[in-house]
Amino acid sequence: MKKIFTLIAMISMAFPILSQQIGPYNLTVFQETYVPLDNGMLVESDYDPGLVWDDPVYPIQFPFTFSLFEFPIDTLLGVGGEGVLSSVSAYDYYEVGAAIIPLSNDFIDRAYDDDPYAMGVSPIRYQVDGTEGSRIFKLETSNAGFYDEYSELDSLPSFVNFQIWMFEQDGSFELRYGESEIVNPEIVYDFVPGPLMAIVDSIGDYDQESQKAYFLTGDPSDPEINLIVGEITLNDSTLILNEMPANGMVYRFYTPDASVSNKDLPQLNMSLVGNPVEDIIQLRVDDPALHFKKAELLISNSLGQIIEKENVVLNPRFYLEWDSQVPGAYFLTVRMKEGMKTLKFIAR
């Protein structure tokens, strides 16, 4: 076990704050076909590329400028045995940084059989798509097994597939999940009592009051955000998802003004009528296929704070009352199973 897992696991529980805000990021969840990185480059770790692995550590020189929370990143550290991508060293307990945890389990290559020179069947690979200014860095853990099953059963029947995408254009990132099967949940989830997904700010900060971890909890298709400030433990059922994310589930973390036109995200055909806004927000739904469909509306301010959230049924011309707020720039985000749209407006 390396730093990310042990540092969080060894300290005790603090108070939780339920929220849909993840620091400067908003979250949207949608479905999109999972595409394996079959032509990706194998990461260079402390194991030879292509061989079996257990707890590999792999530094990745980042191809473009990216920041996770307030931490600028030029090199990411992957800890494959724990599904963690971090901006800090796995062994430097005094370095402060941030981390992405798509799944917190002790992963292992499914061909592992105490032979360190065997060929692996669970590649960890990456690729960079797009042109300068709009590149996407993609990292995949493919067909990974669970060490606890290997230790107790001497077999590796369970497996997971997941990816992290990081976008140069707007600083957003996505967690993407492929096919998975958990054959022995009582073994796989022995310590952590279910699938654990988290975005961590200020990990390694020994001023424990400054440590922050945002856990996605409950229904994987509509998760709550559980913010833990300070001391944390992982063997707590309030910090987990009810089940593994379904094949094709995507979790997108973005700032409110991030890349409305990003082609990788399904964009809804709708627009605002009348901007600046005084007391009524008028939303025009241009796509008839979206008429009278359920949607979630979120309004956030320029700091990324969600100040209003409402579940509605969209009419072709939808009106939303705008209560008195501080004048300035705001963002209306519409989330539906068909996609999403974020629209900027000015409040007088």
C-alpha positions, 0 to 999 in steps of 0.5 A, spaced: 500 500 500 502 506 498 501 513 500 494 515 498 491 509 501 494 509 507 494 516 509 487 517 508 486 510 511 490 511 518 486 517 521 480 517 524 473 520 522 471 527 521 464 531 520 461 530 513 458 535 509 453 533 503 454 537 497 454 537 490 460 542 489 467 539 489 471 545 490 471 549 484 468 543 480 461 542 478 459 534 477 455 532 471 453 524 470 452 521 463 452 515 459 457 514 453 460 508 450 466 505 453 472 505 448 478 501 450 485 504 449 487 498 445 493 503 441 495 506 447 502 506 450 504 502 456 506 506 462 513 505 464 513 503 471 517 499 476 515 493 472 517 492 465 512 494 460 507 488 458 509 484 464 505 482 470 504 488 476 502 488 483 502 496 486 506 499 480 508 506 481 509 510 474 510 517 473 507 520 467 510 527 464 504 531 462 503 533 455 500 540 457 499 545 463 494 542 467 491 544 474 488 539 479 484 544 484 490 549 485 496 545 484 499 546 477 501 539 474 507 537 470 508 530 472 502 526 475 504 520 479 500 513 478 499 508 483 496 502 479 495 498 485 490 503 488 487 506 482 490 513 484 493 518 480 496 524 484 500 530 483 505 528 489 510 523 491 507 516 493 513 516 498 514 523 500 509 524 506 510 532 507 509 534 500 502 537 499 498 536 493 491 533 490 489 526 487 484 523 483 481 516 486 477 513 480 476 506 485 480 505 491 482 498 491 488 494 491 489 492 484 493 487 481 494 484 474 490 478 473 495 474 470 499 474 477 501 468 479 508 469 483 512 469 477 514 477 476 516 475 469 510 472 466 506 476 461 501 481 463 493 481 461 491 487 465 495 493 461 495 500 464 496 505 458 495 512 456 494 516 450 494 523 448 488 525 442 487 532 439 491 538 437 495 543 441 490 547 445 485 542 445 488 535 447 485 530 451 490 526 456 487 519 457 489 513 462 486 507 462 487 501 467 484 495 464 482 488 466 485 489 473 483 484 478 483 484 486 489 482 490 484 480 496 481 475 491 488 472 489 490 472 497 484 468 499 482 464 493 489 464 489 484 466 483 482 472 480 475 472 477 473 479 479 475 485 474 474 492 473 476 497 467 476 505 468 479 511 465 481 518 467 481 523 461 484 530 462 482 536 458 487 541 456 482 546 453 478 548 459 481 544 465 476 539 466 477 531 467 472 525 467 472 518 470 470 513 465 467 506 467 467 500 462 465 493 464 466 490 471 464 484 475 465 483 482 464 475 483 466 476 491 464 482 494 465 480 501 472 479 499 473 485 494 470 490 499 473 487 506 476 493 508 473 498 504 465 496 504 463 498 497 466 502 491 470 508 493 471 514 488 474 520 491 477 527 489 482 529 494 484 536 495 491 538 500 492 530 501 499 530 505 497 536 509 499 534 516 495 540 518 489 535 518 484 541 518 486 543 511 485 536 508 479 535 504 476 529 500 470 529 496 467 522 496 461 520 491 456 516 495 449 512 494 446 511 487 452 511 482 447 514 476 446 520 481 451 520 486 451 525 492 457 529 494 460 527 501 465 532 503 470 530 509 474 535 512 480 533 516 481 526 519 478 521 515 477 513 515 475 509 509 471 503 512 465 507 513 459 505 509 457 513 508 463 514 503 461 509 498 457 508 492 451 503 492 454 499 487 460 499 481 458 504 476 455 501 470 458 500 463 459 507 460 458 511 466 462 518 465 463 523 471 465 529 468 468 535 473 468 542 470 468 549 472 462 553 471 465 556 465 468 550 462 468 549 454 460 549 453 462 547 446 466 541 448 464 536 442 466 530 447 460 532 451 453 531 448 450 538 448 443 539 448 440 544 443 437 550 447 439 557 448 437 563 453 432 568 451 433 575 454 440 576 457 442 580 461 436 577 466 432 581 471 427 577 474 425 571 469 430 566 466 427 564 459 430 558 456 428 556 449 428 548 448 430 548 440 430 540 440 423 537 439 425 531 442 427 534 449 420 537 450 416 535 456 422 531 458 425 531 465 431 535 467 435 538 472 437 545 473 443 548 476 445 555 477 452 557 479 455 563 481 462 565 478 466 562 484 463 555 482 458 555 488 451 552 486 446 557 489 439 554 486 437 547 484 431 544 481 428 538 478 423 540 472 419 538 466 422 542 460 417 546 455 419 548 449 419 555 452 421 554 459 421 560 464 424 560 471 423 565 476 430 569 478 430 571 485 434 577 487 441 576 487 448 580 487 449 583 480 454 579 476 455 573 471 452 566 473 451 560 469 445 555 468 446 548 467 441 543 464 442 536 465 438 530 462 440 523 460 440 526 453 446 530 455 447 537 458 448 544 456 451 550 460 449 557 459 452 564 461 447 569 463 448 576 466 444 578 472 442 586 473 
